Amino acid sequence: MGIGFRELLIILAIALLIFGAKKLRTIGSDLGSAVKGFKKAMNEGDSDESTRQLEQDKRPDAGFESDKQESSDSKRA
C-alpha cells in the first residue's frame, strides 16, 4: 500500500509545475546538503562518544583495588 512508481511520477510532475525546474533543483541541492551535514554531525557525535568512553575506561578506579591490597596486607601482619 506504498507509493508506486506511477504515483511518484505524478507527484514529481506536480512539484515541477509548481516550483519550476530551477527552484526544484535548488531545493534538491539544499536538501542533499542538509542530509550530508546531518550524517556528518551524527558520525562526529558517535566518534566523540566512543572517544569519551575510551578515556573513561583508561581512568583508574576509585582506589578499591589498592584498598583491598592494603587490608589484606594488614590482616597478614
HTML snippet that shows the backbone in 3Dmol.js (N, CA, C, O; Angstrom):
<script src="https://3Dmol.org/build/3Dmol-min.js"></script>
<div id="view" style="width:600px;height:400px;position:relative"></div>
<script>
const pdb = `
ATOM      1  N   MET A   1       0.824  -1.174   0.000  1.00  0.00           N
ATOM      2  CA  MET A   1       0.000   0.000   0.000  1.00  0.00           C
ATOM      3  C   MET A   1       0.881   1.256   0.000  1.00  0.00           C
ATOM      4  O   MET A   1       0.439   2.327   0.417  1.00  0.00           O
ATOM      5  N   GLY A   2       2.101   1.123  -0.459  1.00  0.00           N
ATOM      6  CA  GLY A   2       3.011   2.255  -0.506  1.00  0.00           C
ATOM      7  C   GLY A   2       2.839   3.062  -1.782  1.00  0.00           C
ATOM      8  O   GLY A   2       1.917   2.836  -2.565  1.00  0.00           O
ATOM      9  N   ILE A   3       3.729   3.989  -1.965  1.00  0.00           N
ATOM     10  CA  ILE A   3       3.698   4.828  -3.163  1.00  0.00           C
ATOM     11  C   ILE A   3       4.389   4.073  -4.290  1.00  0.00           C
ATOM     12  O   ILE A   3       5.537   3.649  -4.158  1.00  0.00           O
ATOM     13  N   GLY A   4       3.687   3.915  -5.379  1.00  0.00           N
ATOM     14  CA  GLY A   4       4.235   3.229  -6.533  1.00  0.00           C
ATOM     15  C   GLY A   4       4.978   4.195  -7.444  1.00  0.00           C
ATOM     16  O   GLY A   4       5.055   5.395  -7.178  1.00  0.00           O
ATOM     17  N   PHE A   5       5.520   3.647  -8.519  1.00  0.00           N
ATOM     18  CA  PHE A   5       6.289   4.457  -9.463  1.00  0.00           C
ATOM     19  C   PHE A   5       5.406   5.489 -10.152  1.00  0.00           C
ATOM     20  O   PHE A   5       5.819   6.632 -10.351  1.00  0.00           O
ATOM     21  N   ARG A   6       4.196   5.088 -10.512  1.00  0.00           N
ATOM     22  CA  ARG A   6       3.277   5.992 -11.207  1.00  0.00           C
ATOM     23  C   ARG A   6       2.899   7.186 -10.315  1.00  0.00           C
ATOM     24  O   ARG A   6       2.874   8.328 -10.774  1.00  0.00           O
ATOM     25  N   GLU A   7       2.607   6.909  -9.034  1.00  0.00           N
ATOM     26  CA  GLU A   7       2.255   7.983  -8.111  1.00  0.00           C
ATOM     27  C   GLU A   7       3.440   8.926  -7.881  1.00  0.00           C
ATOM     28  O   GLU A   7       3.265  10.141  -7.780  1.00  0.00           O
ATOM     29  N   LEU A   8       4.636   8.358  -7.799  1.00  0.00           N
ATOM     30  CA  LEU A   8       5.837   9.168  -7.614  1.00  0.00           C
ATOM     31  C   LEU A   8       6.068  10.101  -8.805  1.00  0.00           C
ATOM     32  O   LEU A   8       6.472  11.249  -8.624  1.00  0.00           O
ATOM     33  N   LEU A   9       5.814   9.610 -10.018  1.00  0.00           N
ATOM     34  CA  LEU A   9       5.953  10.447 -11.211  1.00  0.00           C
ATOM     35  C   LEU A   9       4.926  11.580 -11.214  1.00  0.00           C
ATOM     36  O   LEU A   9       5.245  12.705 -11.596  1.00  0.00           O
ATOM     37  N   ILE A  10       3.710  11.290 -10.796  1.00  0.00           N
ATOM     38  CA  ILE A  10       2.674  12.323 -10.743  1.00  0.00           C
ATOM     39  C   ILE A  10       3.046  13.404  -9.732  1.00  0.00           C
ATOM     40  O   ILE A  10       2.903  14.593 -10.014  1.00  0.00           O
ATOM     41  N   ILE A  11       3.526  12.995  -8.549  1.00  0.00           N
ATOM     42  CA  ILE A  11       3.939  13.963  -7.526  1.00  0.00           C
ATOM     43  C   ILE A  11       5.102  14.807  -8.033  1.00  0.00           C
ATOM     44  O   ILE A  11       5.118  16.020  -7.824  1.00  0.00           O
ATOM     45  N   LEU A  12       6.067  14.190  -8.691  1.00  0.00           N
ATOM     46  CA  LEU A  12       7.213  14.919  -9.242  1.00  0.00           C
ATOM     47  C   LEU A  12       6.767  15.907 -10.325  1.00  0.00           C
ATOM     48  O   LEU A  12       7.275  17.027 -10.381  1.00  0.00           O
ATOM     49  N   ALA A  13       5.838  15.512 -11.172  1.00  0.00           N
ATOM     50  CA  ALA A  13       5.342  16.409 -12.224  1.00  0.00           C
ATOM     51  C   ALA A  13       4.606  17.604 -11.618  1.00  0.00           C
ATOM     52  O   ALA A  13       4.761  18.730 -12.091  1.00  0.00           O
ATOM     53  N   ILE A  14       3.818  17.373 -10.592  1.00  0.00           N
ATOM     54  CA  ILE A  14       3.104  18.475  -9.937  1.00  0.00           C
ATOM     55  C   ILE A  14       4.099  19.424  -9.272  1.00  0.00           C
ATOM     56  O   ILE A  14       3.949  20.643  -9.360  1.00  0.00           O
ATOM     57  N   ALA A  15       5.109  18.874  -8.612  1.00  0.00           N
ATOM     58  CA  ALA A  15       6.128  19.711  -7.978  1.00  0.00           C
ATOM     59  C   ALA A  15       6.889  20.516  -9.022  1.00  0.00           C
ATOM     60  O   ALA A  15       7.237  21.672  -8.784  1.00  0.00           O
ATOM     61  N   LEU A  16       7.147  19.915 -10.169  1.00  0.00           N
ATOM     62  CA  LEU A  16       7.843  20.607 -11.255  1.00  0.00           C
ATOM     63  C   LEU A  16       7.005  21.758 -11.783  1.00  0.00           C
ATOM     64  O   LEU A  16       7.539  22.824 -12.091  1.00  0.00           O
ATOM     65  N   LEU A  17       5.694  21.556 -11.891  1.00  0.00           N
ATOM     66  CA  LEU A  17       4.811  22.624 -12.349  1.00  0.00           C
ATOM     67  C   LEU A  17       4.703  23.759 -11.319  1.00  0.00           C
ATOM     68  O   LEU A  17       4.655  24.934 -11.685  1.00  0.00           O
ATOM     69  N   ILE A  18       4.668  23.404 -10.056  1.00  0.00           N
ATOM     70  CA  ILE A  18       4.504  24.418  -9.015  1.00  0.00           C
ATOM     71  C   ILE A  18       5.780  25.235  -8.825  1.00  0.00           C
ATOM     72  O   ILE A  18       5.738  26.465  -8.831  1.00  0.00           O
ATOM     73  N   PHE A  19       6.904  24.559  -8.660  1.00  0.00           N
ATOM     74  CA  PHE A  19       8.151  25.244  -8.326  1.00  0.00           C
ATOM     75  C   PHE A  19       8.999  25.640  -9.528  1.00  0.00           C
ATOM     76  O   PHE A  19       9.721  26.635  -9.468  1.00  0.00           O
ATOM     77  N   GLY A  20       8.924  24.893 -10.597  1.00  0.00           N
ATOM     78  CA  GLY A  20       9.775  25.141 -11.745  1.00  0.00           C
ATOM     79  C   GLY A  20      11.066  24.340 -11.625  1.00  0.00           C
ATOM     80  O   GLY A  20      11.448  23.928 -10.530  1.00  0.00           O
ATOM     81  N   ALA A  21      11.732  24.120 -12.748  1.00  0.00           N
ATOM     82  CA  ALA A  21      12.914  23.260 -12.778  1.00  0.00           C
ATOM     83  C   ALA A  21      14.074  23.847 -11.971  1.00  0.00           C
ATOM     84  O   ALA A  21      14.763  23.123 -11.253  1.00  0.00           O
ATOM     85  N   LYS A  22      14.287  25.160 -12.092  1.00  0.00           N
ATOM     86  CA  LYS A  22      15.422  25.782 -11.417  1.00  0.00           C
ATOM     87  C   LYS A  22      15.230  25.760  -9.896  1.00  0.00           C
ATOM     88  O   LYS A  22      16.163  25.436  -9.162  1.00  0.00           O
ATOM     89  N   LYS A  23      14.053  26.097  -9.431  1.00  0.00           N
ATOM     90  CA  LYS A  23      13.773  26.116  -7.997  1.00  0.00           C
ATOM     91  C   LYS A  23      13.793  24.697  -7.429  1.00  0.00           C
ATOM     92  O   LYS A  23      14.260  24.480  -6.311  1.00  0.00           O
ATOM     93  N   LEU A  24      13.284  23.730  -8.201  1.00  0.00           N
ATOM     94  CA  LEU A  24      13.280  22.346  -7.755  1.00  0.00           C
ATOM     95  C   LEU A  24      14.704  21.825  -7.616  1.00  0.00           C
ATOM     96  O   LEU A  24      14.994  21.071  -6.688  1.00  0.00           O
ATOM     97  N   ARG A  25      15.593  22.212  -8.517  1.00  0.00           N
ATOM     98  CA  ARG A  25      16.997  21.821  -8.436  1.00  0.00           C
ATOM     99  C   ARG A  25      17.645  22.423  -7.189  1.00  0.00           C
ATOM    100  O   ARG A  25      18.423  21.752  -6.511  1.00  0.00           O
ATOM    101  N   THR A  26      17.330  23.674  -6.888  1.00  0.00           N
ATOM    102  CA  THR A  26      17.872  24.338  -5.703  1.00  0.00           C
ATOM    103  C   THR A  26      17.373  23.661  -4.431  1.00  0.00           C
ATOM    104  O   THR A  26      18.140  23.449  -3.491  1.00  0.00           O
ATOM    105  N   ILE A  27      16.091  23.325  -4.404  1.00  0.00           N
ATOM    106  CA  ILE A  27      15.516  22.645  -3.242  1.00  0.00           C
ATOM    107  C   ILE A  27      16.193  21.289  -3.042  1.00  0.00           C
ATOM    108  O   ILE A  27      16.533  20.925  -1.916  1.00  0.00           O
ATOM    109  N   GLY A  28      16.387  20.551  -4.116  1.00  0.00           N
ATOM    110  CA  GLY A  28      17.053  19.251  -4.027  1.00  0.00           C
ATOM    111  C   GLY A  28      18.487  19.370  -3.540  1.00  0.00           C
ATOM    112  O   GLY A  28      18.947  18.561  -2.735  1.00  0.00           O
ATOM    113  N   SER A  29      19.185  20.371  -4.026  1.00  0.00           N
ATOM    114  CA  SER A  29      20.560  20.603  -3.602  1.00  0.00           C
ATOM    115  C   SER A  29      20.629  20.960  -2.125  1.00  0.00           C
ATOM    116  O   SER A  29      21.478  20.447  -1.396  1.00  0.00           O
ATOM    117  N   ASP A  30      19.741  21.834  -1.688  1.00  0.00           N
ATOM    118  CA  ASP A  30      19.706  22.219  -0.277  1.00  0.00           C
ATOM    119  C   ASP A  30      19.350  21.031   0.617  1.00  0.00           C
ATOM    120  O   ASP A  30      19.923  20.857   1.692  1.00  0.00           O
ATOM    121  N   LEU A  31      18.412  20.230   0.164  1.00  0.00           N
ATOM    122  CA  LEU A  31      18.021  19.055   0.933  1.00  0.00           C
ATOM    123  C   LEU A  31      19.172  18.059   1.030  1.00  0.00           C
ATOM    124  O   LEU A  31      19.400  17.472   2.087  1.00  0.00           O
ATOM    125  N   GLY A  32      19.902  17.866  -0.076  1.00  0.00           N
ATOM    126  CA  GLY A  32      21.064  16.978  -0.066  1.00  0.00           C
ATOM    127  C   GLY A  32      22.150  17.476   0.874  1.00  0.00           C
ATOM    128  O   GLY A  32      22.765  16.685   1.590  1.00  0.00           O
ATOM    129  N   SER A  33      22.388  18.776   0.875  1.00  0.00           N
ATOM    130  CA  SER A  33      23.384  19.357   1.783  1.00  0.00           C
ATOM    131  C   SER A  33      22.977  19.182   3.235  1.00  0.00           C
ATOM    132  O   SER A  33      23.816  18.910   4.094  1.00  0.00           O
ATOM    133  N   ALA A  34      21.696  19.338   3.507  1.00  0.00           N
ATOM    134  CA  ALA A  34      21.208  19.174   4.876  1.00  0.00           C
ATOM    135  C   ALA A  34      21.380  17.734   5.350  1.00  0.00           C
ATOM    136  O   ALA A  34      21.789  17.501   6.487  1.00  0.00           O
ATOM    137  N   VAL A  35      21.075  16.779   4.496  1.00  0.00           N
ATOM    138  CA  VAL A  35      21.229  15.372   4.861  1.00  0.00           C
ATOM    139  C   VAL A  35      22.707  15.040   5.073  1.00  0.00           C
ATOM    140  O   VAL A  35      23.054  14.316   6.006  1.00  0.00           O
ATOM    141  N   LYS A  36      23.568  15.565   4.215  1.00  0.00           N
ATOM    142  CA  LYS A  36      25.009  15.333   4.343  1.00  0.00           C
ATOM    143  C   LYS A  36      25.540  15.922   5.651  1.00  0.00           C
ATOM    144  O   LYS A  36      26.332  15.283   6.342  1.00  0.00           O
ATOM    145  N   GLY A  37      25.113  17.124   5.987  1.00  0.00           N
ATOM    146  CA  GLY A  37      25.521  17.749   7.237  1.00  0.00           C
ATOM    147  C   GLY A  37      25.025  16.984   8.448  1.00  0.00           C
ATOM    148  O   GLY A  37      25.739  16.856   9.442  1.00  0.00           O
ATOM    149  N   PHE A  38      23.807  16.477   8.368  1.00  0.00           N
ATOM    150  CA  PHE A  38      23.246  15.702   9.462  1.00  0.00           C
ATOM    151  C   PHE A  38      24.029  14.418   9.679  1.00  0.00           C
ATOM    152  O   PHE A  38      24.334  14.063  10.818  1.00  0.00           O
ATOM    153  N   LYS A  39      24.359  13.720   8.598  1.00  0.00           N
ATOM    154  CA  LYS A  39      25.139  12.487   8.714  1.00  0.00           C
ATOM    155  C   LYS A  39      26.522  12.767   9.285  1.00  0.00           C
ATOM    156  O   LYS A  39      27.027  11.998  10.103  1.00  0.00           O
ATOM    157  N   LYS A  40      27.137  13.870   8.853  1.00  0.00           N
ATOM    158  CA  LYS A  40      28.459  14.234   9.357  1.00  0.00           C
ATOM    159  C   LYS A  40      28.400  14.514  10.856  1.00  0.00           C
ATOM    160  O   LYS A  40      29.274  14.078  11.606  1.00  0.00           O
ATOM    161  N   ALA A  41      27.378  15.235  11.290  1.00  0.00           N
ATOM    162  CA  ALA A  41      27.219  15.540  12.708  1.00  0.00           C
ATOM    163  C   ALA A  41      26.976  14.270  13.521  1.00  0.00           C
ATOM    164  O   ALA A  41      27.489  14.139  14.632  1.00  0.00           O
ATOM    165  N   MET A  42      26.207  13.346  12.982  1.00  0.00           N
ATOM    166  CA  MET A  42      25.954  12.089  13.685  1.00  0.00           C
ATOM    167  C   MET A  42      27.240  11.282  13.820  1.00  0.00           C
ATOM    168  O   MET A  42      27.498  10.705  14.876  1.00  0.00           O
ATOM    169  N   ASN A  43      28.050  11.233  12.761  1.00  0.00           N
ATOM    170  CA  ASN A  43      29.312  10.496  12.822  1.00  0.00           C
ATOM    171  C   ASN A  43      30.278  11.145  13.803  1.00  0.00           C
ATOM    172  O   ASN A  43      30.990  10.442  14.521  1.00  0.00           O
ATOM    173  N   GLU A  44      30.315  12.475  13.846  1.00  0.00           N
ATOM    174  CA  GLU A  44      31.184  13.170  14.796  1.00  0.00           C
ATOM    175  C   GLU A  44      30.716  12.916  16.218  1.00  0.00           C
ATOM    176  O   GLU A  44      31.536  12.749  17.120  1.00  0.00           O
ATOM    177  N   GLY A  45      29.417  12.884  16.426  1.00  0.00           N
ATOM    178  CA  GLY A  45      28.880  12.605  17.751  1.00  0.00           C
ATOM    179  C   GLY A  45      29.216  11.198  18.202  1.00  0.00           C
ATOM    180  O   GLY A  45      29.536  10.978  19.370  1.00  0.00           O
ATOM    181  N   ASP A  46      29.144  10.230  17.271  1.00  0.00           N
ATOM    182  CA  ASP A  46      29.493   8.854  17.606  1.00  0.00           C
ATOM    183  C   ASP A  46      30.967   8.733  17.957  1.00  0.00           C
ATOM    184  O   ASP A  46      31.323   8.041  18.910  1.00  0.00           O
ATOM    185  N   SER A  47      31.834   9.407  17.186  1.00  0.00           N
ATOM    186  CA  SER A  47      33.267   9.316  17.457  1.00  0.00           C
ATOM    187  C   SER A  47      33.611  10.026  18.763  1.00  0.00           C
ATOM    188  O   SER A  47      34.477   9.563  19.506  1.00  0.00           O
ATOM    189  N   ASP A  48      32.941  11.148  19.054  1.00  0.00           N
ATOM    190  CA  ASP A  48      33.165  11.839  20.324  1.00  0.00           C
ATOM    191  C   ASP A  48      32.739  10.961  21.492  1.00  0.00           C
ATOM    192  O   ASP A  48      33.429  10.892  22.509  1.00  0.00           O
ATOM    193  N   GLU A  49      31.620  10.301  21.346  1.00  0.00           N
ATOM    194  CA  GLU A  49      31.110   9.437  22.413  1.00  0.00           C
ATOM    195  C   GLU A  49      32.037   8.254  22.633  1.00  0.00           C
ATOM    196  O   GLU A  49      32.306   7.893  23.778  1.00  0.00           O
ATOM    197  N   SER A  50      32.534   7.639  21.557  1.00  0.00           N
ATOM    198  CA  SER A  50      33.429   6.496  21.722  1.00  0.00           C
ATOM    199  C   SER A  50      34.767   6.933  22.306  1.00  0.00           C
ATOM    200  O   SER A  50      35.363   6.200  23.096  1.00  0.00           O
ATOM    201  N   THR A  51      35.252   8.125  21.928  1.00  0.00           N
ATOM    202  CA  THR A  51      36.492   8.636  22.494  1.00  0.00           C
ATOM    203  C   THR A  51      36.312   8.910  23.976  1.00  0.00           C
ATOM    204  O   THR A  51      37.194   8.597  24.776  1.00  0.00           O
ATOM    205  N   ARG A  52      35.186   9.485  24.350  1.00  0.00           N
ATOM    206  CA  ARG A  52      34.910   9.768  25.751  1.00  0.00           C
ATOM    207  C   ARG A  52      34.836   8.463  26.546  1.00  0.00           C
ATOM    208  O   ARG A  52      35.313   8.394  27.679  1.00  0.00           O
ATOM    209  N   GLN A  53      34.240   7.433  25.952  1.00  0.00           N
ATOM    210  CA  GLN A  53      34.130   6.143  26.627  1.00  0.00           C
ATOM    211  C   GLN A  53      35.508   5.518  26.805  1.00  0.00           C
ATOM    212  O   GLN A  53      35.792   4.952  27.861  1.00  0.00           O
ATOM    213  N   LEU A  54      36.376   5.610  25.786  1.00  0.00           N
ATOM    214  CA  LEU A  54      37.722   5.066  25.896  1.00  0.00           C
ATOM    215  C   LEU A  54      38.525   5.793  26.961  1.00  0.00           C
ATOM    216  O   LEU A  54      39.249   5.166  27.734  1.00  0.00           O
ATOM    217  N   GLU A  55      38.399   7.118  27.005  1.00  0.00           N
ATOM    218  CA  GLU A  55      39.116   7.886  28.024  1.00  0.00           C
ATOM    219  C   GLU A  55      38.621   7.525  29.416  1.00  0.00           C
ATOM    220  O   GLU A  55      39.407   7.475  30.363  1.00  0.00           O
ATOM    221  N   GLN A  56      37.350   7.277  29.543  1.00  0.00           N
ATOM    222  CA  GLN A  56      36.789   6.916  30.840  1.00  0.00           C
ATOM    223  C   GLN A  56      37.284   5.531  31.258  1.00  0.00           C
ATOM    224  O   GLN A  56      37.513   5.294  32.444  1.00  0.00           O
ATOM    225  N   ASP A  57      37.451   4.619  30.306  1.00  0.00           N
ATOM    226  CA  ASP A  57      37.944   3.285  30.618  1.00  0.00           C
ATOM    227  C   ASP A  57      39.400   3.320  31.063  1.00  0.00           C
ATOM    228  O   ASP A  57      39.819   2.469  31.848  1.00  0.00           O
ATOM    229  N   LYS A  58      40.178   4.279  30.582  1.00  0.00           N
ATOM    230  CA  LYS A  58      41.591   4.367  30.927  1.00  0.00           C
ATOM    231  C   LYS A  58      41.818   4.935  32.322  1.00  0.00           C
ATOM    232  O   LYS A  58      42.873   4.718  32.917  1.00  0.00           O
ATOM    233  N   ARG A  59      40.827   5.668  32.851  1.00  0.00           N
ATOM    234  CA  ARG A  59      40.991   6.272  34.169  1.00  0.00           C
ATOM    235  C   ARG A  59      41.030   5.184  35.240  1.00  0.00           C
ATOM    236  O   ARG A  59      40.323   4.182  35.136  1.00  0.00           O
ATOM    237  N   PRO A  60      41.845   5.379  36.255  1.00  0.00           N
ATOM    238  CA  PRO A  60      41.859   4.387  37.341  1.00  0.00           C
ATOM    239  C   PRO A  60      40.559   4.439  38.118  1.00  0.00           C
ATOM    240  O   PRO A  60      39.868   5.458  38.139  1.00  0.00           O
ATOM    241  N   ASP A  61      40.239   3.335  38.751  1.00  0.00           N
ATOM    242  CA  ASP A  61      39.040   3.282  39.568  1.00  0.00           C
ATOM    243  C   ASP A  61      39.230   4.132  40.809  1.00  0.00           C
ATOM    244  O   ASP A  61      40.253   4.802  40.955  1.00  0.00           O
ATOM    245  N   ALA A  62      38.279   4.112  41.679  1.00  0.00           N
ATOM    246  CA  ALA A  62      38.283   4.966  42.855  1.00  0.00           C
ATOM    247  C   ALA A  62      39.237   4.476  43.938  1.00  0.00           C
ATOM    248  O   ALA A  62      39.164   4.953  45.071  1.00  0.00           O
ATOM    249  N   GLY A  63      40.115   3.551  43.629  1.00  0.00           N
ATOM    250  CA  GLY A  63      41.098   3.078  44.583  1.00  0.00           C
ATOM    251  C   GLY A  63      40.648   1.848  45.336  1.00  0.00           C
ATOM    252  O   GLY A  63      41.219   1.524  46.377  1.00  0.00           O
ATOM    253  N   PHE A  64      39.652   1.162  44.844  1.00  0.00           N
ATOM    254  CA  PHE A  64      39.158  -0.015  45.538  1.00  0.00           C
ATOM    255  C   PHE A  64      40.182  -1.144  45.511  1.00  0.00           C
ATOM    256  O   PHE A  64      40.298  -1.894  46.481  1.00  0.00           O
ATOM    257  N   GLU A  65      40.912  -1.274  44.436  1.00  0.00           N
ATOM    258  CA  GLU A  65      41.918  -2.325  44.334  1.00  0.00           C
ATOM    259  C   GLU A  65      43.031  -2.100  45.353  1.00  0.00           C
ATOM    260  O   GLU A  65      43.467  -3.046  46.008  1.00  0.00           O
ATOM    261  N   SER A  66      43.492  -0.870  45.491  1.00  0.00           N
ATOM    262  CA  SER A  66      44.570  -0.593  46.442  1.00  0.00           C
ATOM    263  C   SER A  66      44.074  -0.770  47.870  1.00  0.00           C
ATOM    264  O   SER A  66      44.842  -1.195  48.733  1.00  0.00           O
ATOM    265  N   ASP A  67      42.790  -0.450  48.147  1.00  0.00           N
ATOM    266  CA  ASP A  67      42.230  -0.651  49.477  1.00  0.00           C
ATOM    267  C   ASP A  67      42.174  -2.130  49.821  1.00  0.00           C
ATOM    268  O   ASP A  67      42.431  -2.512  50.963  1.00  0.00           O
ATOM    269  N   LYS A  68      41.841  -2.961  48.851  1.00  0.00           N
ATOM    270  CA  LYS A  68      41.777  -4.404  49.091  1.00  0.00           C
ATOM    271  C   LYS A  68      43.162  -4.951  49.407  1.00  0.00           C
ATOM    272  O   LYS A  68      43.312  -5.788  50.297  1.00  0.00           O
ATOM    273  N   GLN A  69      44.171  -4.482  48.682  1.00  0.00           N
ATOM    274  CA  GLN A  69      45.524  -4.963  48.909  1.00  0.00           C
ATOM    275  C   GLN A  69      46.024  -4.516  50.284  1.00  0.00           C
ATOM    276  O   GLN A  69      46.665  -5.298  50.985  1.00  0.00           O
ATOM    277  N   GLU A  70      45.743  -3.283  50.676  1.00  0.00           N
ATOM    278  CA  GLU A  70      46.183  -2.774  51.967  1.00  0.00           C
ATOM    279  C   GLU A  70      45.504  -3.517  53.111  1.00  0.00           C
ATOM    280  O   GLU A  70      46.144  -3.822  54.117  1.00  0.00           O
ATOM    281  N   SER A  71      44.214  -3.810  52.968  1.00  0.00           N
ATOM    282  CA  SER A  71      43.506  -4.510  54.031  1.00  0.00           C
ATOM    283  C   SER A  71      43.982  -5.965  54.143  1.00  0.00           C
ATOM    284  O   SER A  71      44.069  -6.507  55.245  1.00  0.00           O
ATOM    285  N   SER A  72      44.288  -6.592  53.006  1.00  0.00           N
ATOM    286  CA  SER A  72      44.800  -7.958  53.067  1.00  0.00           C
ATOM    287  C   SER A  72      46.214  -7.990  53.629  1.00  0.00           C
ATOM    288  O   SER A  72      46.582  -8.953  54.302  1.00  0.00           O
ATOM    289  N   ASP A  73      47.024  -6.948  53.367  1.00  0.00           N
ATOM    290  CA  ASP A  73      48.368  -6.869  53.923  1.00  0.00           C
ATOM    291  C   ASP A  73      48.308  -6.657  55.432  1.00  0.00           C
ATOM    292  O   ASP A  73      49.119  -7.221  56.167  1.00  0.00           O
ATOM    293  N   SER A  74      47.364  -5.857  55.900  1.00  0.00           N
ATOM    294  CA  SER A  74      47.255  -5.594  57.326  1.00  0.00           C
ATOM    295  C   SER A  74      46.727  -6.818  58.070  1.00  0.00           C
ATOM    296  O   SER A  74      47.056  -7.010  59.240  1.00  0.00           O
ATOM    297  N   LYS A  75      45.920  -7.642  57.419  1.00  0.00           N
ATOM    298  CA  LYS A  75      45.422  -8.855  58.042  1.00  0.00           C
ATOM    299  C   LYS A  75      46.545  -9.883  58.200  1.00  0.00           C
ATOM    300  O   LYS A  75      46.550 -10.656  59.158  1.00  0.00           O
ATOM    301  N   ARG A  76      47.488  -9.892  57.266  1.00  0.00           N
ATOM    302  CA  ARG A  76      48.608 -10.834  57.331  1.00  0.00           C
ATOM    303  C   ARG A  76      49.556 -10.486  58.481  1.00  0.00           C
ATOM    304  O   ARG A  76      50.153 -11.374  59.090  1.00  0.00           O
ATOM    305  N   ALA A  77      49.687  -9.211  58.769  1.00  0.00           N
ATOM    306  CA  ALA A  77      50.664  -8.778  59.778  1.00  0.00           C
ATOM    307  C   ALA A  77      50.224  -8.983  61.179  1.00  0.00           C
ATOM    308  O   ALA A  77      50.960  -8.658  62.111  1.00  0.00           O
TER     309      ALA A  77
END
`;
const viewer = $3Dmol.createViewer("view");
viewer.addModel(pdb, "pdb");
viewer.setStyle({}, {cartoon: {color: "spectrum"}});
viewer.zoomTo();
viewer.render();
</script>
